[in-house]
Amino acid sequence: MNKPSLNALSAAVYIALVASALYYFPKTSVEESVLAPIVMLSLFVLSAALMGYFFAYQPIRLLTEGKQREAVKFFFSTIAIFACITGAVVATLVFSGVRGSAVEGTTPIESGKV
C-alpha cells in the first residue's frame, strides 16, 4: 500500500466491519465469562496493530529511506483523508435521522428487525 487514500479507506473499512460485527452479533452468555475480556483485549490489540500499519508503516519506511518530507506528507494526507471519511459518516448519521437499536439496548437480531 503506497497511497494515503488506500490506507485511510482500509482503516475505515476495518472499523466498519468490527463495528458491524459487534452490533449485529447476538448477545450471548459469553459476556459473563472470562472469555469476554480476553476477546475484547485481543480485538483491541489487533485493532492497534492494524491501525499502526495503516497509519504509520509507510511514513516510517519513508523516514528510514531518508525521505522526511514525503513521510510527513504521506502521514498527514492519510490522517486528512481519514478525517474526511469520518466526517462524511458523522454527517450521514446526523442528517439522515437514523436511530439505531443500540440506543434501545438490543441488537437488531434480538429486536426482530433483521
N, C-alpha and C positions, 0 to 999 in steps of 0.2 A: 504494500500500500504506500503510494507516494503522493497522494493527493489529499489535502486537508479536508475537502468535501467528502471524500470516501471515508475517512477516519471519523468525521463528525456524524455522518449518516450511519455508520456501523455502530457507533455508541448509542445513537437514538434507537436503532432497531433492537439492539440488545436490551436496552431499558424497556422498550415496549413489550418485548417478548417476556421478560421476567415479570413485569407488572401485570401483564395479561394472565400469565400462569398463576400468579398469586391471587388475582382477582377471581378467576374462573375455577380455580381448584377448590373442590368442595372441602369444607371444614371436616376434619376427622379427629379421632381421639389421640392422634399423634401430638396434638398441642399440649396434652397433659403428660407427655413422657419426656425423657431426656433427649429424644431424637429431635424435637423441635429446635432447641437452641443449637444443636450440632448442625442441623440443616441450615439454619439461618446464618450461623457464623461461617459455614462453608460457602454459602452463597455470597456473603459479604466479601470473603477473601477472593473468590473467583471474580466478582464484580470489580474489586480494586485492581486485580491483576489485568483484567481486560481493559479497564479504563486507562490504566497506566500505559498499556500497549497502544491503545488508540490515540492517546493524547501526548505521550512523552517519548515513545521509542524512536520515531522518525526524527524529531528535533535533537534528541541526544546523539543519534547516529550522525546527523549533520554536524553537530558540535565536535564530535571526535574526529571528523574529517577536516576540521578547521573552517567550516562554513558557518560562522556565527550569525551573520546577517540572515542567511537563508533559514537557519534553525529558528531564530526568533520570529521571522515572518511566518514560517510554517506553523509554529505553535500558536501564535495569536490568530492566524487565519482559521485554524481548526476550532479554537475557542469561539471566535466570532460566528462561524457557520453554525456551530452547535447552539450558540445563544439565539440565533435566528430560528433554528428548528424548534427550540424550546419556546420561544416567543410565539411562534405560529401555533403550537399545540395549546398554549395557555389562551391565546386569543380565540381559538376554535372552541375551547371549553367554555370560556366566558360568554362569547357571543352566540353560541348555539343553544344555550339554556339547557344543556344536558344535565340531568340529575341521575346519578348512579345509585345503585342499590347499596353501595358501600356506606352511604350516609345512613341508610336504614339498618346497617349491621349484618346484612346477609349477602351471600353471593347470588348471582343470577340463577345458578343451578338450584340453590335452596329455595329461592322465591318462585321458581317455576317460570322465569322469564326467558329461559333458553329453550 
